[in-house]
Amino acid sequence: NNLDTQPSVVSTSYGEDEGSTSEEYATRVQVEFMKAGMRGVTLLFASGDSGVASMFSGKTCTQFSPQWPAGSPWVTAVGAT
């Protein structure tokens, strides 16, 4: 393990409905996202597989359901991951 180098980009094809994440967990992870950004690491997360609807909404979309962690202001959301 070479501690002198770090990745410049971390791409993660992961996401879930924002409502399924506890506020405490999200707050804690946001701190780690900020730390990565301060070190110059770009974090990419999947923007979701179900458009603006939750994957649990069925066939109709009546309410926008943000994705986590793509909705974090400290990461970049990427579609078609």
PyMOL Python script that loads the backbone (N, CA, C, O; Angstrom):
from pymol import cmd

cmd.read_pdbstr("""\
ATOM      1  N   ASN A   1       0.843  -1.180   0.000  1.00  0.00           N
ATOM      2  CA  ASN A   1       0.000   0.000   0.000  1.00  0.00           C
ATOM      3  C   ASN A   1       0.889   1.244   0.000  1.00  0.00           C
ATOM      4  O   ASN A   1       1.678   1.453   0.921  1.00  0.00           O
ATOM      5  N   ASN A   2       0.755   2.055  -1.026  1.00  0.00           N
ATOM      6  CA  ASN A   2       1.565   3.262  -1.147  1.00  0.00           C
ATOM      7  C   ASN A   2       0.774   4.460  -0.624  1.00  0.00           C
ATOM      8  O   ASN A   2      -0.141   4.934  -1.297  1.00  0.00           O
ATOM      9  N   LEU A   3       1.106   4.941   0.536  1.00  0.00           N
ATOM     10  CA  LEU A   3       0.368   6.041   1.141  1.00  0.00           C
ATOM     11  C   LEU A   3       0.697   7.390   0.515  1.00  0.00           C
ATOM     12  O   LEU A   3       0.042   8.388   0.817  1.00  0.00           O
ATOM     13  N   ASP A   4       1.713   7.430  -0.360  1.00  0.00           N
ATOM     14  CA  ASP A   4       2.081   8.692  -1.001  1.00  0.00           C
ATOM     15  C   ASP A   4       1.185   9.032  -2.185  1.00  0.00           C
ATOM     16  O   ASP A   4       1.156  10.183  -2.622  1.00  0.00           O
ATOM     17  N   THR A   5       0.462   8.066  -2.703  1.00  0.00           N
ATOM     18  CA  THR A   5      -0.424   8.332  -3.844  1.00  0.00           C
ATOM     19  C   THR A   5      -1.864   8.036  -3.458  1.00  0.00           C
ATOM     20  O   THR A   5      -2.139   7.201  -2.598  1.00  0.00           O
ATOM     21  N   GLN A   6      -2.750   8.722  -4.098  1.00  0.00           N
ATOM     22  CA  GLN A   6      -4.176   8.513  -3.874  1.00  0.00           C
ATOM     23  C   GLN A   6      -4.863   8.523  -5.216  1.00  0.00           C
ATOM     24  O   GLN A   6      -4.324   9.075  -6.176  1.00  0.00           O
ATOM     25  N   PRO A   7      -6.032   7.932  -5.314  1.00  0.00           N
ATOM     26  CA  PRO A   7      -6.753   8.003  -6.583  1.00  0.00           C
ATOM     27  C   PRO A   7      -7.241   9.425  -6.821  1.00  0.00           C
ATOM     28  O   PRO A   7      -7.578  10.133  -5.872  1.00  0.00           O
ATOM     29  N   SER A   8      -7.278   9.840  -8.060  1.00  0.00           N
ATOM     30  CA  SER A   8      -7.810  11.179  -8.356  1.00  0.00           C
ATOM     31  C   SER A   8      -9.315  11.125  -8.583  1.00  0.00           C
ATOM     32  O   SER A   8     -10.007  12.128  -8.413  1.00  0.00           O
ATOM     33  N   VAL A   9      -9.829   9.941  -8.972  1.00  0.00           N
ATOM     34  CA  VAL A   9     -11.263   9.758  -9.211  1.00  0.00           C
ATOM     35  C   VAL A   9     -11.685   8.415  -8.641  1.00  0.00           C
ATOM     36  O   VAL A   9     -10.999   7.407  -8.815  1.00  0.00           O
ATOM     37  N   VAL A  10     -12.828   8.415  -7.954  1.00  0.00           N
ATOM     38  CA  VAL A  10     -13.436   7.175  -7.479  1.00  0.00           C
ATOM     39  C   VAL A  10     -14.842   7.132  -8.066  1.00  0.00           C
ATOM     40  O   VAL A  10     -15.673   7.987  -7.761  1.00  0.00           O
ATOM     41  N   SER A  11     -15.106   6.135  -8.910  1.00  0.00           N
ATOM     42  CA  SER A  11     -16.409   5.985  -9.556  1.00  0.00           C
ATOM     43  C   SER A  11     -17.141   4.813  -8.932  1.00  0.00           C
ATOM     44  O   SER A  11     -16.612   3.704  -8.854  1.00  0.00           O
ATOM     45  N   THR A  12     -18.371   5.070  -8.485  1.00  0.00           N
ATOM     46  CA  THR A  12     -19.153   4.047  -7.795  1.00  0.00           C
ATOM     47  C   THR A  12     -20.523   3.934  -8.437  1.00  0.00           C
ATOM     48  O   THR A  12     -21.263   4.916  -8.507  1.00  0.00           O
ATOM     49  N   SER A  13     -20.860   2.754  -8.902  1.00  0.00           N
ATOM     50  CA  SER A  13     -22.180   2.525  -9.485  1.00  0.00           C
ATOM     51  C   SER A  13     -23.116   2.041  -8.379  1.00  0.00           C
ATOM     52  O   SER A  13     -23.529   0.882  -8.350  1.00  0.00           O
ATOM     53  N   TYR A  14     -23.430   2.945  -7.490  1.00  0.00           N
ATOM     54  CA  TYR A  14     -24.262   2.625  -6.330  1.00  0.00           C
ATOM     55  C   TYR A  14     -25.171   3.801  -6.056  1.00  0.00           C
ATOM     56  O   TYR A  14     -24.772   4.954  -6.220  1.00  0.00           O
ATOM     57  N   GLY A  15     -26.372   3.518  -5.645  1.00  0.00           N
ATOM     58  CA  GLY A  15     -27.286   4.559  -5.228  1.00  0.00           C
ATOM     59  C   GLY A  15     -28.532   3.945  -4.626  1.00  0.00           C
ATOM     60  O   GLY A  15     -28.864   2.791  -4.900  1.00  0.00           O
ATOM     61  N   GLU A  16     -29.207   4.702  -3.821  1.00  0.00           N
ATOM     62  CA  GLU A  16     -30.463   4.269  -3.227  1.00  0.00           C
ATOM     63  C   GLU A  16     -31.327   5.494  -2.973  1.00  0.00           C
ATOM     64  O   GLU A  16     -30.851   6.627  -3.032  1.00  0.00           O
ATOM     65  N   ASP A  17     -32.581   5.258  -2.696  1.00  0.00           N
ATOM     66  CA  ASP A  17     -33.468   6.375  -2.400  1.00  0.00           C
ATOM     67  C   ASP A  17     -32.954   7.127  -1.184  1.00  0.00           C
ATOM     68  O   ASP A  17     -32.594   6.527  -0.172  1.00  0.00           O
ATOM     69  N   GLU A  18     -32.924   8.450  -1.298  1.00  0.00           N
ATOM     70  CA  GLU A  18     -32.413   9.278  -0.211  1.00  0.00           C
ATOM     71  C   GLU A  18     -33.158   9.022   1.099  1.00  0.00           C
ATOM     72  O   GLU A  18     -32.566   9.076   2.177  1.00  0.00           O
ATOM     73  N   GLY A  19     -34.447   8.746   0.999  1.00  0.00           N
ATOM     74  CA  GLY A  19     -35.262   8.512   2.188  1.00  0.00           C
ATOM     75  C   GLY A  19     -34.909   7.246   2.938  1.00  0.00           C
ATOM     76  O   GLY A  19     -35.330   7.073   4.082  1.00  0.00           O
ATOM     77  N   SER A  20     -34.145   6.355   2.321  1.00  0.00           N
ATOM     78  CA  SER A  20     -33.772   5.113   3.008  1.00  0.00           C
ATOM     79  C   SER A  20     -32.483   5.263   3.811  1.00  0.00           C
ATOM     80  O   SER A  20     -32.025   4.310   4.442  1.00  0.00           O
ATOM     81  N   THR A  21     -31.903   6.458   3.787  1.00  0.00           N
ATOM     82  CA  THR A  21     -30.655   6.727   4.501  1.00  0.00           C
ATOM     83  C   THR A  21     -30.954   7.585   5.729  1.00  0.00           C
ATOM     84  O   THR A  21     -31.648   8.597   5.626  1.00  0.00           O
ATOM     85  N   SER A  22     -30.440   7.191   6.868  1.00  0.00           N
ATOM     86  CA  SER A  22     -30.701   7.982   8.074  1.00  0.00           C
ATOM     87  C   SER A  22     -29.951   9.313   8.006  1.00  0.00           C
ATOM     88  O   SER A  22     -28.904   9.416   7.366  1.00  0.00           O
ATOM     89  N   GLU A  23     -30.490  10.309   8.660  1.00  0.00           N
ATOM     90  CA  GLU A  23     -29.853  11.625   8.685  1.00  0.00           C
ATOM     91  C   GLU A  23     -28.482  11.562   9.348  1.00  0.00           C
ATOM     92  O   GLU A  23     -27.544  12.225   8.905  1.00  0.00           O
ATOM     93  N   GLU A  24     -28.365  10.774  10.399  1.00  0.00           N
ATOM     94  CA  GLU A  24     -27.086  10.650  11.095  1.00  0.00           C
ATOM     95  C   GLU A  24     -26.015  10.065  10.176  1.00  0.00           C
ATOM     96  O   GLU A  24     -24.889  10.561  10.125  1.00  0.00           O
ATOM     97  N   TYR A  25     -26.376   9.007   9.454  1.00  0.00           N
ATOM     98  CA  TYR A  25     -25.424   8.377   8.537  1.00  0.00           C
ATOM     99  C   TYR A  25     -25.042   9.341   7.418  1.00  0.00           C
ATOM    100  O   TYR A  25     -23.864   9.492   7.096  1.00  0.00           O
ATOM    101  N   ALA A  26     -26.037   9.989   6.832  1.00  0.00           N
ATOM    102  CA  ALA A  26     -25.768  10.919   5.730  1.00  0.00           C
ATOM    103  C   ALA A  26     -24.852  12.050   6.190  1.00  0.00           C
ATOM    104  O   ALA A  26     -23.928  12.429   5.471  1.00  0.00           O
ATOM    105  N   THR A  27     -25.097  12.584   7.363  1.00  0.00           N
ATOM    106  CA  THR A  27     -24.266  13.674   7.885  1.00  0.00           C
ATOM    107  C   THR A  27     -22.828  13.209   8.066  1.00  0.00           C
ATOM    108  O   THR A  27     -21.893  13.929   7.715  1.00  0.00           O
ATOM    109  N   ARG A  28     -22.649  12.031   8.604  1.00  0.00           N
ATOM    110  CA  ARG A  28     -21.300  11.500   8.837  1.00  0.00           C
ATOM    111  C   ARG A  28     -20.570  11.254   7.519  1.00  0.00           C
ATOM    112  O   ARG A  28     -19.396  11.598   7.382  1.00  0.00           O
ATOM    113  N   VAL A  29     -21.256  10.668   6.566  1.00  0.00           N
ATOM    114  CA  VAL A  29     -20.636  10.379   5.269  1.00  0.00           C
ATOM    115  C   VAL A  29     -20.307  11.674   4.522  1.00  0.00           C
ATOM    116  O   VAL A  29     -19.308  11.743   3.807  1.00  0.00           O
ATOM    117  N   GLN A  30     -21.144  12.696   4.688  1.00  0.00           N
ATOM    118  CA  GLN A  30     -20.867  13.990   4.047  1.00  0.00           C
ATOM    119  C   GLN A  30     -19.505  14.531   4.487  1.00  0.00           C
ATOM    120  O   GLN A  30     -18.776  15.113   3.684  1.00  0.00           O
ATOM    121  N   VAL A  31     -19.170  14.341   5.745  1.00  0.00           N
ATOM    122  CA  VAL A  31     -17.866  14.794   6.247  1.00  0.00           C
ATOM    123  C   VAL A  31     -16.742  14.096   5.485  1.00  0.00           C
ATOM    124  O   VAL A  31     -15.751  14.724   5.112  1.00  0.00           O
ATOM    125  N   GLU A  32     -16.904  12.796   5.257  1.00  0.00           N
ATOM    126  CA  GLU A  32     -15.875  12.049   4.521  1.00  0.00           C
ATOM    127  C   GLU A  32     -15.814  12.491   3.060  1.00  0.00           C
ATOM    128  O   GLU A  32     -14.731  12.556   2.479  1.00  0.00           O
ATOM    129  N   PHE A  33     -16.966  12.794   2.462  1.00  0.00           N
ATOM    130  CA  PHE A  33     -16.977  13.314   1.091  1.00  0.00           C
ATOM    131  C   PHE A  33     -16.226  14.645   1.022  1.00  0.00           C
ATOM    132  O   PHE A  33     -15.456  14.881   0.091  1.00  0.00           O
ATOM    133  N   MET A  34     -16.453  15.510   2.011  1.00  0.00           N
ATOM    134  CA  MET A  34     -15.750  16.796   2.051  1.00  0.00           C
ATOM    135  C   MET A  34     -14.245  16.593   2.189  1.00  0.00           C
ATOM    136  O   MET A  34     -13.461  17.270   1.523  1.00  0.00           O
ATOM    137  N   LYS A  35     -13.844  15.669   3.043  1.00  0.00           N
ATOM    138  CA  LYS A  35     -12.416  15.387   3.213  1.00  0.00           C
ATOM    139  C   LYS A  35     -11.787  14.934   1.907  1.00  0.00           C
ATOM    140  O   LYS A  35     -10.689  15.365   1.557  1.00  0.00           O
ATOM    141  N   ALA A  36     -12.480  14.068   1.191  1.00  0.00           N
ATOM    142  CA  ALA A  36     -11.958  13.593  -0.096  1.00  0.00           C
ATOM    143  C   ALA A  36     -11.805  14.762  -1.057  1.00  0.00           C
ATOM    144  O   ALA A  36     -10.792  14.867  -1.749  1.00  0.00           O
ATOM    145  N   GLY A  37     -12.796  15.637  -1.106  1.00  0.00           N
ATOM    146  CA  GLY A  37     -12.718  16.801  -1.984  1.00  0.00           C
ATOM    147  C   GLY A  37     -11.561  17.720  -1.634  1.00  0.00           C
ATOM    148  O   GLY A  37     -10.905  18.262  -2.523  1.00  0.00           O
ATOM    149  N   MET A  38     -11.309  17.898  -0.347  1.00  0.00           N
ATOM    150  CA  MET A  38     -10.187  18.739   0.078  1.00  0.00           C
ATOM    151  C   MET A  38      -8.844  18.139  -0.326  1.00  0.00           C
ATOM    152  O   MET A  38      -7.856  18.858  -0.472  1.00  0.00           O
ATOM    153  N   ARG A  39      -8.814  16.834  -0.503  1.00  0.00           N
ATOM    154  CA  ARG A  39      -7.583  16.162  -0.928  1.00  0.00           C
ATOM    155  C   ARG A  39      -7.491  16.069  -2.451  1.00  0.00           C
ATOM    156  O   ARG A  39      -6.529  15.518  -2.985  1.00  0.00           O
ATOM    157  N   GLY A  40      -8.497  16.610  -3.149  1.00  0.00           N
ATOM    158  CA  GLY A  40      -8.458  16.605  -4.607  1.00  0.00           C
ATOM    159  C   GLY A  40      -9.012  15.347  -5.247  1.00  0.00           C
ATOM    160  O   GLY A  40      -8.774  15.094  -6.427  1.00  0.00           O
ATOM    161  N   VAL A  41      -9.750  14.556  -4.480  1.00  0.00           N
ATOM    162  CA  VAL A  41     -10.331  13.324  -5.009  1.00  0.00           C
ATOM    163  C   VAL A  41     -11.740  13.617  -5.497  1.00  0.00           C
ATOM    164  O   VAL A  41     -12.559  14.161  -4.756  1.00  0.00           O
ATOM    165  N   THR A  42     -12.024  13.257  -6.746  1.00  0.00           N
ATOM    166  CA  THR A  42     -13.360  13.402  -7.315  1.00  0.00           C
ATOM    167  C   THR A  42     -14.149  12.132  -7.049  1.00  0.00           C
ATOM    168  O   THR A  42     -13.680  11.031  -7.337  1.00  0.00           O
ATOM    169  N   LEU A  43     -15.356  12.285  -6.495  1.00  0.00           N
ATOM    170  CA  LEU A  43     -16.225  11.150  -6.211  1.00  0.00           C
ATOM    171  C   LEU A  43     -17.397  11.154  -7.179  1.00  0.00           C
ATOM    172  O   LEU A  43     -18.128  12.141  -7.266  1.00  0.00           O
ATOM    173  N   LEU A  44     -17.583  10.058  -7.908  1.00  0.00           N
ATOM    174  CA  LEU A  44     -18.683   9.915  -8.855  1.00  0.00           C
ATOM    175  C   LEU A  44     -19.628   8.835  -8.345  1.00  0.00           C
ATOM    176  O   LEU A  44     -19.190   7.758  -7.940  1.00  0.00           O
ATOM    177  N   PHE A  45     -20.932   9.129  -8.368  1.00  0.00           N
ATOM    178  CA  PHE A  45     -21.937   8.153  -7.948  1.00  0.00           C
ATOM    179  C   PHE A  45     -23.051   8.076  -8.974  1.00  0.00           C
ATOM    180  O   PHE A  45     -23.365   9.062  -9.642  1.00  0.00           O
ATOM    181  N   ALA A  46     -23.641   6.908  -9.093  1.00  0.00           N
ATOM    182  CA  ALA A  46     -24.754   6.695 -10.022  1.00  0.00           C
ATOM    183  C   ALA A  46     -25.933   7.581  -9.638  1.00  0.00           C
ATOM    184  O   ALA A  46     -26.265   7.733  -8.463  1.00  0.00           O
ATOM    185  N   SER A  47     -26.552   8.158 -10.660  1.00  0.00           N
ATOM    186  CA  SER A  47     -27.696   9.039 -10.409  1.00  0.00           C
ATOM    187  C   SER A  47     -28.992   8.263 -10.230  1.00  0.00           C
ATOM    188  O   SER A  47     -30.018   8.855  -9.895  1.00  0.00           O
ATOM    189  N   GLY A  48     -28.970   6.972 -10.441  1.00  0.00           N
ATOM    190  CA  GLY A  48     -30.152   6.138 -10.223  1.00  0.00           C
ATOM    191  C   GLY A  48     -30.604   5.438 -11.483  1.00  0.00           C
ATOM    192  O   GLY A  48     -30.271   5.849 -12.594  1.00  0.00           O
ATOM    193  N   ASP A  49     -31.361   4.381 -11.298  1.00  0.00           N
ATOM    194  CA  ASP A  49     -31.834   3.572 -12.414  1.00  0.00           C
ATOM    195  C   ASP A  49     -33.289   3.831 -12.761  1.00  0.00           C
ATOM    196  O   ASP A  49     -33.792   3.277 -13.738  1.00  0.00           O
ATOM    197  N   SER A  50     -33.974   4.652 -11.993  1.00  0.00           N
ATOM    198  CA  SER A  50     -35.411   4.795 -12.186  1.00  0.00           C
ATOM    199  C   SER A  50     -35.849   6.226 -12.487  1.00  0.00           C
ATOM    200  O   SER A  50     -36.988   6.595 -12.202  1.00  0.00           O
ATOM    201  N   GLY A  51     -34.970   7.025 -13.054  1.00  0.00           N
ATOM    202  CA  GLY A  51     -35.347   8.407 -13.368  1.00  0.00           C
ATOM    203  C   GLY A  51     -35.649   9.181 -12.102  1.00  0.00           C
ATOM    204  O   GLY A  51     -34.982   8.994 -11.085  1.00  0.00           O
ATOM    205  N   VAL A  52     -36.648  10.048 -12.154  1.00  0.00           N
ATOM    206  CA  VAL A  52     -36.970  10.867 -10.984  1.00  0.00           C
ATOM    207  C   VAL A  52     -37.818  10.119  -9.966  1.00  0.00           C
ATOM    208  O   VAL A  52     -38.040  10.611  -8.859  1.00  0.00           O
ATOM    209  N   ALA A  53     -38.292   8.939 -10.332  1.00  0.00           N
ATOM    210  CA  ALA A  53     -39.149   8.169  -9.428  1.00  0.00           C
ATOM    211  C   ALA A  53     -38.320   7.203  -8.601  1.00  0.00           C
ATOM    212  O   ALA A  53     -37.217   6.815  -8.987  1.00  0.00           O
ATOM    213  N   SER A  54     -38.860   6.831  -7.479  1.00  0.00           N
ATOM    214  CA  SER A  54     -38.243   5.795  -6.666  1.00  0.00           C
ATOM    215  C   SER A  54     -38.377   4.460  -7.371  1.00  0.00           C
ATOM    216  O   SER A  54     -39.325   4.243  -8.126  1.00  0.00           O
ATOM    217  N   MET A  55     -37.448   3.582  -7.132  1.00  0.00           N
ATOM    218  CA  MET A  55     -37.573   2.244  -7.693  1.00  0.00           C
ATOM    219  C   MET A  55     -38.752   1.502  -7.080  1.00  0.00           C
ATOM    220  O   MET A  55     -39.162   0.461  -7.592  1.00  0.00           O
ATOM    221  N   PHE A  56     -39.298   2.025  -5.996  1.00  0.00           N
ATOM    222  CA  PHE A  56     -40.426   1.407  -5.327  1.00  0.00           C
ATOM    223  C   PHE A  56     -41.773   2.045  -5.703  1.00  0.00           C
ATOM    224  O   PHE A  56     -42.814   1.650  -5.176  1.00  0.00           O
ATOM    225  N   SER A  57     -41.753   3.027  -6.608  1.00  0.00           N
ATOM    226  CA  SER A  57     -42.982   3.767  -6.906  1.00  0.00           C
ATOM    227  C   SER A  57     -43.907   3.048  -7.869  1.00  0.00           C
ATOM    228  O   SER A  57     -45.025   3.509  -8.100  1.00  0.00           O
ATOM    229  N   GLY A  58     -43.480   1.952  -8.426  1.00  0.00           N
ATOM    230  CA  GLY A  58     -44.325   1.241  -9.380  1.00  0.00           C
ATOM    231  C   GLY A  58     -44.222   1.858 -10.755  1.00  0.00           C
ATOM    232  O   GLY A  58     -43.156   2.335 -11.145  1.00  0.00           O
ATOM    233  N   LYS A  59     -45.312   1.857 -11.491  1.00  0.00           N
ATOM    234  CA  LYS A  59     -45.292   2.320 -12.877  1.00  0.00           C
ATOM    235  C   LYS A  59     -45.570   3.802 -13.030  1.00  0.00           C
ATOM    236  O   LYS A  59     -45.376   4.351 -14.114  1.00  0.00           O
ATOM    237  N   THR A  60     -46.019   4.464 -11.976  1.00  0.00           N
ATOM    238  CA  THR A  60     -46.318   5.891 -12.071  1.00  0.00           C
ATOM    239  C   THR A  60     -45.400   6.685 -11.160  1.00  0.00           C
ATOM    240  O   THR A  60     -44.963   6.203 -10.115  1.00  0.00           O
ATOM    241  N   CYS A  61     -45.120   7.894 -11.570  1.00  0.00           N
ATOM    242  CA  CYS A  61     -44.272   8.774 -10.772  1.00  0.00           C
ATOM    243  C   CYS A  61     -45.106   9.964 -10.329  1.00  0.00           C
ATOM    244  O   CYS A  61     -45.483  10.805 -11.144  1.00  0.00           O
ATOM    245  N   THR A  62     -45.393  10.031  -9.038  1.00  0.00           N
ATOM    246  CA  THR A  62     -46.170  11.148  -8.516  1.00  0.00           C
ATOM    247  C   THR A  62     -45.331  12.072  -7.642  1.00  0.00           C
ATOM    248  O   THR A  62     -45.791  13.138  -7.233  1.00  0.00           O
ATOM    249  N   GLN A  63     -44.090  11.654  -7.358  1.00  0.00           N
ATOM    250  CA  GLN A  63     -43.247  12.455  -6.479  1.00  0.00           C
ATOM    251  C   GLN A  63     -41.778  12.194  -6.811  1.00  0.00           C
ATOM    252  O   GLN A  63     -41.372  11.052  -7.025  1.00  0.00           O
ATOM    253  N   PHE A  64     -40.984  13.275  -6.849  1.00  0.00           N
ATOM    254  CA  PHE A  64     -39.548  13.158  -7.072  1.00  0.00           C
ATOM    255  C   PHE A  64     -38.897  12.469  -5.882  1.00  0.00           C
ATOM    256  O   PHE A  64     -39.183  12.798  -4.731  1.00  0.00           O
ATOM    257  N   SER A  65     -38.030  11.524  -6.162  1.00  0.00           N
ATOM    258  CA  SER A  65     -37.326  10.813  -5.104  1.00  0.00           C
ATOM    259  C   SER A  65     -35.821  10.929  -5.335  1.00  0.00           C
ATOM    260  O   SER A  65     -35.264  10.194  -6.151  1.00  0.00           O
ATOM    261  N   PRO A  66     -35.154  11.847  -4.625  1.00  0.00           N
ATOM    262  CA  PRO A  66     -33.717  12.020  -4.822  1.00  0.00           C
ATOM    263  C   PRO A  66     -32.941  10.754  -4.481  1.00  0.00           C
ATOM    264  O   PRO A  66     -33.360   9.954  -3.644  1.00  0.00           O
ATOM    265  N   GLN A  67     -31.817  10.595  -5.138  1.00  0.00           N
ATOM    266  CA  GLN A  67     -30.952   9.445  -4.897  1.00  0.00           C
ATOM    267  C   GLN A  67     -29.799   9.827  -3.982  1.00  0.00           C
ATOM    268  O   GLN A  67     -29.293  10.948  -4.018  1.00  0.00           O
ATOM    269  N   TRP A  68     -29.405   8.874  -3.171  1.00  0.00           N
ATOM    270  CA  TRP A  68     -28.275   9.038  -2.267  1.00  0.00           C
ATOM    271  C   TRP A  68     -27.218   8.017  -2.642  1.00  0.00           C
ATOM    272  O   TRP A  68     -27.568   6.862  -2.881  1.00  0.00           O
ATOM    273  N   PRO A  69     -25.986   8.367  -2.705  1.00  0.00           N
ATOM    274  CA  PRO A  69     -25.355   9.623  -2.348  1.00  0.00           C
ATOM    275  C   PRO A  69     -25.220  10.614  -3.503  1.00  0.00           C
ATOM    276  O   PRO A  69     -24.584  11.656  -3.350  1.00  0.00           O
ATOM    277  N   ALA A  70     -25.812  10.300  -4.655  1.00  0.00           N
ATOM    278  CA  ALA A  70     -25.691  11.211  -5.801  1.00  0.00           C
ATOM    279  C   ALA A  70     -26.241  12.598  -5.507  1.00  0.00           C
ATOM    280  O   ALA A  70     -25.823  13.568  -6.138  1.00  0.00           O
ATOM    281  N   GLY A  71     -27.170  12.715  -4.563  1.00  0.00           N
ATOM    282  CA  GLY A  71     -27.746  13.998  -4.213  1.00  0.00           C
ATOM    283  C   GLY A  71     -26.873  14.845  -3.309  1.00  0.00           C
ATOM    284  O   GLY A  71     -27.214  15.990  -3.011  1.00  0.00           O
ATOM    285  N   SER A  72     -25.762  14.302  -2.876  1.00  0.00           N
ATOM    286  CA  SER A  72     -24.853  15.055  -2.009  1.00  0.00           C
ATOM    287  C   SER A  72     -24.189  16.180  -2.796  1.00  0.00           C
ATOM    288  O   SER A  72     -23.781  15.973  -3.939  1.00  0.00           O
ATOM    289  N   PRO A  73     -24.076  17.362  -2.205  1.00  0.00           N
ATOM    290  CA  PRO A  73     -23.399  18.455  -2.912  1.00  0.00           C
ATOM    291  C   PRO A  73     -21.886  18.247  -3.022  1.00  0.00           C
ATOM    292  O   PRO A  73     -21.207  19.029  -3.687  1.00  0.00           O
ATOM    293  N   TRP A  74     -21.352  17.210  -2.383  1.00  0.00           N
ATOM    294  CA  TRP A  74     -19.915  16.979  -2.366  1.00  0.00           C
ATOM    295  C   TRP A  74     -19.475  15.891  -3.340  1.00  0.00           C
ATOM    296  O   TRP A  74     -18.299  15.529  -3.371  1.00  0.00           O
ATOM    297  N   VAL A  75     -20.409  15.363  -4.137  1.00  0.00           N
ATOM    298  CA  VAL A  75     -20.067  14.354  -5.138  1.00  0.00           C
ATOM    299  C   VAL A  75     -20.655  14.778  -6.482  1.00  0.00           C
ATOM    300  O   VAL A  75     -21.449  15.715  -6.563  1.00  0.00           O
ATOM    301  N   THR A  76     -20.252  14.073  -7.520  1.00  0.00           N
ATOM    302  CA  THR A  76     -20.799  14.309  -8.856  1.00  0.00           C
ATOM    303  C   THR A  76     -21.701  13.142  -9.219  1.00  0.00           C
ATOM    304  O   THR A  76     -21.284  11.985  -9.162  1.00  0.00           O
ATOM    305  N   ALA A  77     -22.945  13.450  -9.594  1.00  0.00           N
ATOM    306  CA  ALA A  77     -23.890  12.421 -10.029  1.00  0.00           C
ATOM    307  C   ALA A  77     -23.679  12.159 -11.513  1.00  0.00           C
ATOM    308  O   ALA A  77     -23.548  13.091 -12.307  1.00  0.00           O
ATOM    309  N   VAL A  78     -23.646  10.891 -11.875  1.00  0.00           N
ATOM    310  CA  VAL A  78     -23.401  10.498 -13.259  1.00  0.00           C
ATOM    311  C   VAL A  78     -24.501   9.522 -13.687  1.00  0.00           C
ATOM    312  O   VAL A  78     -24.777   8.546 -12.990  1.00  0.00           O
ATOM    313  N   GLY A  79     -25.121   9.792 -14.832  1.00  0.00           N
ATOM    314  CA  GLY A  79     -26.135   8.902 -15.362  1.00  0.00           C
ATOM    315  C   GLY A  79     -25.515   7.817 -16.218  1.00  0.00           C
ATOM    316  O   GLY A  79     -24.374   7.935 -16.664  1.00  0.00           O
ATOM    317  N   ALA A  80     -26.281   6.754 -16.443  1.00  0.00           N
ATOM    318  CA  ALA A  80     -25.873   5.645 -17.323  1.00  0.00           C
ATOM    319  C   ALA A  80     -24.603   4.961 -16.835  1.00  0.00           C
ATOM    320  O   ALA A  80     -23.746   4.592 -17.638  1.00  0.00           O
ATOM    321  N   THR A  81     -24.480   4.791 -15.526  1.00  0.00           N
ATOM    322  CA  THR A  81     -23.300   4.094 -14.994  1.00  0.00           C
ATOM    323  C   THR A  81     -23.491   2.615 -15.072  1.00  0.00           C
ATOM    324  O   THR A  81     -22.608   1.856 -14.672  1.00  0.00           O
TER     325      THR A  81
END
""", "prot")
cmd.dss("prot")
cmd.show_as("cartoon", "prot")
cmd.util.cbc("prot")
cmd.orient("prot")
